[in-house]
């Protein structure tokens, strides 16, 4: 849960694995109701009315590490892909690796996240 600058509340969670976007989208109404119920258990005195509902997709790799760096088939392009639910952590790592690559510096961790690992 988070609060926005305009005093709105963002509630998320109730994640589940899926492979079908149509099925995922059909869950929005039910998941919204469940998240509202979860919120009201914690804050029963708050008049909570969902204004927007959406779904997101987490992409991840088989080893749960993102791909960060260059890809031989697309020169002059840098990638940071497949963060799964760890975007904050991996985005910092990606920023450091990609900055080093652009500056021509060796990064000791780049091989951990390379496409050809």
C-alpha positions in Angstrom: 0.0 0.0 0.0 1.1 3.5 -0.7 -0.3 7.0 -0.5 0.0 9.4 -3.4 0.6 13.2 -3.2 -3.1 13.9 -3.7 -4.0 11.6 -0.7 -5.1 8.6 -2.7 -4.3 5.1 -1.6 -2.8 2.5 -3.9 -3.4 -1.0 -2.8 -1.8 -4.0 -4.6 -1.1 -7.6 -4.1 -3.0 -10.9 -4.5 -0.6 -11.8 -7.2 -0.9 -15.1 -9.0 0.8 -16.8 -11.9 -0.9 -16.8 -15.2 -0.1 -17.5 -18.8 -3.3 -16.1 -20.4 -3.9 -12.3 -20.5 -7.6 -12.8 -21.1 -8.0 -14.9 -18.0 -5.8 -12.4 -16.1 -8.1 -9.5 -17.1 -11.2 -11.4 -16.1 -9.9 -11.5 -12.5 -9.7 -7.7 -12.1 -13.2 -7.2 -10.6 -12.8 -10.1 -8.1 -9.3 -9.1 -7.2 -10.4 -5.5 -6.6 -13.1 -6.7 -4.2 -10.6 -8.9 -2.4 -8.1 -6.0 -2.1 -10.8 -3.7 -0.8 -11.7 -6.3 1.8 -8.1 -6.7 2.8 -7.7 -2.9 3.2 -10.9 -2.6 5.3 -9.7 -5.3 7.7 -6.7 -3.1 8.5 -8.5 0.3 8.3 -12.2 -0.3 9.0 -12.8 3.4 9.7 -11.5 4.6 6.3 -14.2 5.2 3.6 -12.4 3.3 0.9 -13.9 3.4 -2.6 -11.8 2.0 -5.5 -11.6 4.5 -8.3 -9.4 2.5 -10.7 -8.4 -1.1 -11.1 -5.8 -2.6 -13.3 -3.5 -5.6 -13.6 0.1 -5.9 -14.2 2.5 -8.5 -15.5 5.8 -9.5 -13.9 8.3 -10.9 -16.2 11.1 -13.0 -14.9 13.8 -15.3 -16.2 14.4 -19.0 -15.4 17.2 -18.1 -12.9 15.2 -15.2 -11.5 17.9 -12.7 -12.5 17.2 -10.0 -15.0 19.0 -9.5 -18.3 21.1 -6.4 -18.1 23.5 -5.2 -20.8 23.9 -5.4 -24.5 22.5 -7.9 -27.0 24.6 -8.8 -30.1 21.7 -8.6 -32.5 20.9 -5.0 -31.6 24.1 -3.0 -31.3 24.1 0.4 -29.6 21.2 -0.7 -27.4 21.2 -1.4 -23.7 18.7 -3.6 -21.9 17.3 -4.0 -18.4 14.6 -6.8 -18.7 12.9 -9.4 -16.6 13.0 -7.8 -13.1 10.0 -9.8 -11.8 8.9 -8.3 -8.5 12.4 -6.9 -7.7 12.4 -3.8 -9.8 13.8 -1.3 -7.3 16.8 -3.5 -6.5 17.5 -4.6 -10.0 17.0 -1.1 -11.5 19.8 0.3 -9.4 22.1 -2.6 -10.5 21.1 -2.0 -14.1 21.8 1.7 -13.9 25.3 1.0 -12.5 26.1 -1.7 -15.1 24.7 0.3 -18.1 26.5 3.4 -17.0 29.8 1.6 -16.8 29.1 0.0 -20.3 28.4 3.4 -21.8 31.5 4.9 -20.2 33.6 2.0 -21.4 34.4 0.8 -17.9 34.5 -2.9 -16.8 31.8 -3.8 -14.4 32.5 -6.8 -12.1 28.9 -7.8 -12.0 27.9 -7.5 -15.7 28.5 -11.1 -16.5 26.0 -12.2 -13.9 23.2 -10.5 -15.8 24.4 -11.0 -19.4 22.2 -12.4 -22.1 24.7 -15.2 -22.7 25.0 -16.4 -19.1 
